[in-house]
Amino acid sequence: MRVYFLSCVTAALKLNGIYLGVINGFEKFVELDPADGIFAEVIPADELQPAGFIIDKKFLTAPPKFADVYLTEGDAIVYIKDFAFKSTRIEVIYQTRFCGNLITVFSQGETYLSAEGAEFGLIPLPQKFKAVRAEERKIGGRDVLALYGGDYLIIISDTGKVIFFNEVRRAEFDDRLRADVPFATCTAAIAQCEYGYDGETLTLLSSKTVETRPPENDVIHFAFFESVLTRGDFARYLDDELKPRADDLKSYLGEFVSVAVPPEKFYSAHGDVTAAGLVYPKAENLFEIKYFAVDISGGKISNIYPVE
């Protein structure tokens, strides 16, 4: 079995104590047998603690919380997505009283949001909230507190409840909340969303996916599958013969959650096919990648089929 290793931060990789190099968003791979029970260490720098685990059948079927495992054609991709912090010292980053609620952003290794009012809530935050910015706004005449951390936006109601938490490119507060929510796609697509607010919850009233740049010719197939995933105008990628069957594609492709680039080994096995990997959830932190290929004629997709 070939096992690929990736990490959310740059880190050293060791297998059974042997240093194999550095991993990050670019993978390293090793041929191994899970029956051997290989001990792996992924060691980041600075304030993060190493992640240690044994690569065996249990790991590849029930990964720990800090890792995602993707199964693909008899191989596996291991992505270390989270590391514990060495320091557990509490540091208050931001604190305010809002409509009788005590709102606190603090660090204890990880970054958290605490909301104390009629109820108590504690939410882990991205590290971008270590540089938090806050402002009081109104939606439909009702007071809300907006917290910004990089591209992330959190909206807290006057009762201290988190009613919105997402990345945004733009947000407008007036009678309704209007937000542009980005997707990580090759066309830099965004969902233009509009929400109504009743004082308790935000309700999505409308959403339109817009691609903000055209795809290059060599990634049209990726743009197409990403458009299906994000509920964009994917029919525009199809030729005239296939376009009438566009509505059938969602059930044909199934409930995939992301689109992946096939590894080099895929092309060695299947040749020079125009294919993308569709990622399907199997269990918590466990996914399966299935490959679908397309035929392209005149810049349009004329056929879609699974790669066997």
HELIX and SHEET records of a PDB file:
HELIX    1   1 PRO A   34  ASP A   36  5                                   3    
HELIX    2   2 LYS A   57  THR A   61  1                                   5    
HELIX    3   3 GLN A  127  ALA A  131  5                                   5    
HELIX    4   4 ASN A  217  VAL A  219  5                                   3    
HELIX    5   5 ILE A  220  LEU A  229  1                                  10    
HELIX    6   6 PHE A  234  TYR A  237  5                                   4    
HELIX    7   7 LYS A  243  ASP A  248  5                                   6    
HELIX    8   8 LEU A  249  LEU A  253  1                                   5    
HELIX    9   9 GLU A  264  HIS A  270  1                                   7    
SHEET    1   A 7 LYS A  28  GLU A  31  0                                        
SHEET    2   A 7 ARG A   2  SER A   7 -1                                        
SHEET    3   A 7 ASP A  75  ILE A  80  1                                        
SHEET    4   A 7 ALA A  67  THR A  72 -1                                        
SHEET    5   A 7 LEU A 286  SER A 297  1                                        
SHEET    6   A 7 ALA A 275  ALA A 283 -1                                        
SHEET    7   A 7 SER A 258  ALA A 260 -1                                        
SHEET    1   B 6 LYS A  28  GLU A  31  0                                        
SHEET    2   B 6 ARG A   2  SER A   7 -1                                        
SHEET    3   B 6 ASP A  75  ILE A  80  1                                        
SHEET    4   B 6 ALA A  67  THR A  72 -1                                        
SHEET    5   B 6 LEU A 286  SER A 297  1                                        
SHEET    6   B 6 LYS A 300  PRO A 306 -1                                        
SHEET    1   C 4 ILE A  18  ILE A  23  0                                        
SHEET    2   C 4 ALA A  11  LEU A  15 -1                                        
SHEET    3   C 4 ILE A  38  PRO A  44 -1                                        
SHEET    4   C 4 ALA A  51  ILE A  55 -1                                        
SHEET    1   D 4 GLU A  91  PHE A  98  0                                        
SHEET    2   D 4 ASN A 101  SER A 107 -1                                        
SHEET    3   D 4 THR A 111  GLU A 116 -1                                        
SHEET    4   D 4 PHE A 120  LEU A 125 -1                                        
SHEET    1   E 4 ARG A 133  ILE A 139  0                                        
SHEET    2   E 4 ARG A 142  GLY A 149 -1                                        
SHEET    3   E 4 TYR A 152  SER A 157 -1                                        
SHEET    4   E 4 VAL A 162  GLU A 167 -1                                        
SHEET    1   F 4 ARG A 170  PHE A 173  0                                        
SHEET    2   F 4 LEU A 177  PRO A 182 -1                                        
SHEET    3   F 4 ILE A 190  TYR A 197 -1                                        
SHEET    4   F 4 LEU A 202  VAL A 210 -1                                        
END                                                                             
